[in-house]
Amino acid sequence: MKYRAVFFDAGETLVHADPSFHELFADVLSKRGYPIEPDDVLALVPSVTERFSEAARTGEMWTTSRERSRRFWDSVYAIFLRELALPESLGDILYATFSDPESYALFADVVPALQKLQADGYQMAVVSNFEAWLDPLLDRLGVNGYFPVRVISGVEGIEKPDPAIFRIALERAGMSPEETVYVGDNPEFDVAPAAALGMFPVLIDRRGRHPAHVGARIGSMGELSAVVAG
């Protein structure tokens, strides 16, 4: 077995806003008298990506306290609301919605993939930029048992792309980078830092946002076992 462990990002890798970020966003505001189309929200996602990159460049951590989380997500929702010509005050309901664990679900392909990896003898872990409530969320969704190691930025006080968060997970799992696969949805926060440490990164691109990606890329978790097995 070339690899012994598979580590995962969480948001948009294992879990997602239910039914999706853009659909839930549109539904929440439409029910409050501001009818918008999910596709209009989806079209703005690339404009918001730079906000995450800016945070990484400036060392602005956004998951490590309730205050930081609120400040960061308010700035993200403000971008959407401004572009949609909607009142910025709607950020309050958006924050409440997207910080509620009940708003999230597992992707349908996650449990079968985890079962397969577990049966094949791989050790698994979560390494994620997420508020501390990711741990109870994964427990509610019934998958904590697959991940004896869970390294969550909101608990550890370190966020990707800082390599330290990956090193913590490797140390706790007793694995070397060379024997570990890392699966995530973001080239900047997942693929690049994992590769720099010597891990084998796999980009999960469920929505086809990175067709020109150079390296291992899958469209669903159903493809993961074959990639890991080489």
C-alpha positions as CSV (number, residue, x, y, z in Angstrom):
1,M,0.0,0.0,0.0
2,K,1.7,3.2,-1.2
3,Y,-0.4,5.4,1.1
4,R,-1.5,4.6,4.6
5,A,-3.7,7.6,5.5
6,V,-6.3,9.9,3.8
7,F,-7.0,13.3,5.4
8,F,-9.9,15.5,4.4
9,D,-11.0,19.1,4.3
10,A,-14.6,19.5,5.6
11,G,-16.6,22.3,3.9
12,E,-17.5,21.5,0.3
13,T,-15.5,18.3,0.6
14,L,-17.4,16.3,3.2
15,V,-20.3,18.7,4.1
16,H,-22.3,21.3,2.4
17,A,-25.0,23.9,3.1
18,D,-28.2,22.1,2.4
19,P,-29.3,22.0,-0.4
20,S,-26.4,24.2,-1.5
21,F,-24.9,27.5,-0.4
22,H,-26.5,29.5,-3.3
23,E,-29.9,27.8,-3.0
24,L,-30.1,28.3,0.8
25,F,-28.9,31.9,0.5
26,A,-31.6,32.7,-2.0
27,D,-34.3,30.8,-0.1
28,V,-33.6,32.6,3.2
29,L,-33.8,36.0,1.6
30,S,-36.8,35.2,-0.6
31,K,-38.8,34.1,2.4
32,R,-38.1,37.6,3.9
33,G,-39.4,39.4,0.9
34,Y,-36.3,39.8,-1.2
35,P,-36.8,37.4,-4.1
36,I,-33.5,36.4,-5.7
37,E,-32.5,33.5,-7.9
38,P,-30.0,30.9,-6.7
39,D,-28.0,31.3,-10.0
40,D,-27.5,35.0,-9.3
41,V,-25.9,34.1,-6.0
42,L,-23.8,31.4,-7.6
43,A,-22.5,33.8,-10.2
44,L,-21.0,36.0,-7.4
45,V,-19.0,33.2,-5.7
46,P,-15.8,33.9,-7.7
47,S,-16.0,37.6,-6.6
48,V,-15.9,36.4,-3.0
49,T,-13.0,34.0,-3.4
50,E,-10.6,36.9,-3.3
51,R,-11.8,37.8,0.3
52,F,-10.5,34.4,1.5
53,S,-7.2,34.8,-0.3
54,E,-6.8,38.3,1.2
55,A,-7.4,36.8,4.7
56,A,-4.7,34.2,4.1
57,R,-2.2,36.9,2.8
58,T,-2.7,39.2,5.7
59,G,-2.9,36.5,8.4
60,E,-6.5,37.4,9.2
61,M,-7.7,34.3,10.9
62,W,-11.5,34.0,10.8
63,T,-12.5,30.7,12.6
64,T,-10.6,31.0,15.8
65,S,-13.1,33.0,17.8
66,R,-16.8,33.9,17.6
67,E,-15.9,37.6,17.1
68,R,-13.5,36.9,14.3
69,S,-15.9,34.6,12.6
70,R,-18.7,37.1,12.8
71,R,-16.5,39.9,11.5
72,F,-15.2,37.9,8.6
73,W,-18.5,36.4,7.5
74,D,-20.2,39.8,7.8
75,S,-17.6,41.1,5.2
76,V,-18.3,38.1,2.9
77,Y,-22.1,38.6,3.0
78,A,-21.7,42.3,2.5
79,I,-20.1,41.6,-0.9
80,F,-23.0,39.4,-1.9
81,L,-25.6,41.9,-0.7
82,R,-23.9,44.9,-2.3
83,E,-23.7,43.1,-5.6
84,L,-27.3,42.0,-5.4
85,A,-28.4,45.5,-4.4
86,L,-29.9,44.3,-1.1
87,P,-29.8,45.8,2.4
88,E,-26.6,45.0,4.3
89,S,-28.7,44.4,7.4
90,L,-29.7,41.1,5.9
91,G,-26.2,39.9,6.9
92,D,-27.6,39.1,10.4
93,I,-30.0,36.4,9.1
94,L,-27.4,35.1,6.7
95,Y,-24.9,34.7,9.5
96,A,-27.4,33.0,11.8
97,T,-28.4,30.6,9.0
98,F,-24.9,29.6,7.9
99,S,-23.6,29.2,11.4
100,D,-26.4,26.8,12.3
101,P,-25.3,23.2,12.2
102,E,-28.8,22.2,11.1
103,S,-28.2,24.0,7.8
104,Y,-25.6,21.4,6.8
105,A,-25.6,17.9,5.4
106,L,-23.1,15.3,4.1
107,F,-22.6,14.9,0.4
108,A,-24.3,11.7,-0.6
109,D,-21.1,10.1,-1.8
110,V,-19.2,10.7,1.5
111,V,-20.2,7.7,3.6
112,P,-19.7,5.1,0.9
113,A,-16.3,6.5,0.2
114,L,-15.4,6.5,3.9
115,Q,-16.6,2.9,4.3
116,K,-14.5,1.8,1.4
117,L,-11.4,3.5,2.7
118,Q,-11.9,2.1,6.2
119,A,-12.4,-1.4,4.8
120,D,-9.2,-1.0,2.8
121,G,-7.3,-0.2,6.0
122,Y,-6.6,3.5,5.5
123,Q,-6.4,5.8,8.6
124,M,-8.5,8.9,8.2
125,A,-8.5,12.4,9.6
126,V,-10.1,15.8,9.2
127,V,-8.0,18.9,8.8
128,S,-10.2,21.9,8.2
129,N,-10.6,25.6,8.4
130,F,-13.9,25.7,10.3
131,E,-15.3,27.1,13.5
132,A,-15.2,24.8,16.6
133,W,-18.7,23.6,16.0
134,L,-17.5,21.4,13.1
135,D,-16.8,18.6,15.7
136,P,-20.4,18.4,17.0
137,L,-21.6,18.8,13.4
138,L,-19.7,15.8,12.2
139,D,-21.0,13.9,15.3
140,R,-24.6,14.8,14.4
141,L,-24.0,13.6,10.8
142,G,-22.7,10.3,12.1
143,V,-19.2,10.4,10.7
144,N,-17.0,11.3,13.7
145,G,-16.1,7.7,14.1
146,Y,-14.3,7.6,10.8
147,F,-11.9,10.3,12.0
148,P,-10.0,9.5,15.2
149,V,-7.9,12.6,14.4
150,R,-9.8,15.9,13.8
151,V,-7.7,19.0,13.5
152,I,-10.1,22.0,13.3
153,S,-8.8,25.5,13.0
154,G,-11.4,27.0,15.3
155,V,-10.0,24.7,18.1
156,E,-6.3,24.8,17.3
157,G,-5.9,28.5,16.5
158,I,-4.1,27.8,13.2
159,E,-5.6,28.0,9.8
160,K,-4.7,26.7,6.4
161,P,-2.6,27.4,4.3
162,D,-0.3,27.5,7.4
163,P,1.6,24.1,7.1
164,A,1.5,23.9,10.9
165,I,-2.1,22.7,10.9
166,F,-1.2,19.8,8.6
167,R,1.9,18.9,10.7
168,I,-0.4,18.7,13.8
169,A,-2.6,16.2,12.1
170,L,0.3,14.1,10.8
171,E,1.9,14.0,14.3
172,R,-1.4,13.0,15.9
173,A,-2.0,10.3,13.3
174,G,1.6,9.0,13.4
175,M,2.0,9.5,9.7
176,S,4.6,10.9,7.4
177,P,3.6,13.3,4.7
178,E,4.8,10.9,2.0
179,E,2.3,8.2,3.1
180,T,-0.6,10.6,3.4
181,V,-3.3,11.8,0.9
182,Y,-5.0,15.1,1.4
183,V,-8.4,15.7,-0.2
184,G,-9.9,19.2,-0.4
185,D,-11.8,21.5,-2.7
186,N,-9.5,24.6,-2.8
187,P,-6.2,24.7,-4.7
188,E,-4.9,27.6,-2.5
189,F,-5.8,26.3,0.9
190,D,-5.8,22.5,0.3
191,V,-3.7,21.4,-2.6
192,A,-0.7,23.8,-2.5
193,P,0.2,23.6,1.2
194,A,-0.4,19.8,1.3
195,A,1.9,19.3,-1.7
196,A,4.5,21.6,-0.2
197,L,4.7,19.3,2.8
198,G,5.1,16.2,0.6
199,M,1.6,15.0,1.0
200,F,-0.3,13.7,-2.1
201,P,-3.1,16.3,-2.7
202,V,-6.3,15.4,-4.4
203,L,-8.6,18.2,-5.6
204,I,-12.3,17.4,-5.3
205,D,-14.0,19.6,-7.9
206,R,-17.6,18.7,-7.6
207,R,-18.8,21.8,-9.4
208,G,-16.2,21.9,-12.2
209,R,-14.6,25.1,-11.1
210,H,-11.0,24.1,-11.8
211,P,-11.0,22.3,-15.2
212,A,-7.4,23.3,-15.9
213,H,-6.0,22.0,-12.6
214,V,-2.7,20.2,-12.9
215,G,-2.6,17.2,-10.6
216,A,-5.0,14.7,-9.2
217,R,-8.6,15.9,-9.6
218,I,-11.9,14.1,-9.0
219,G,-15.5,15.1,-9.5
220,S,-16.9,12.9,-6.7
221,M,-15.8,10.8,-3.7
222,G,-16.7,7.7,-5.7
223,E,-13.4,8.3,-7.7
224,L,-11.2,8.6,-4.6
225,S,-10.3,5.0,-3.8
226,A,-9.0,4.4,-7.3
227,V,-6.8,7.5,-7.1
228,V,-5.5,6.6,-3.6
229,A,-4.7,3.0,-4.7
230,G,-2.8,4.4,-7.7
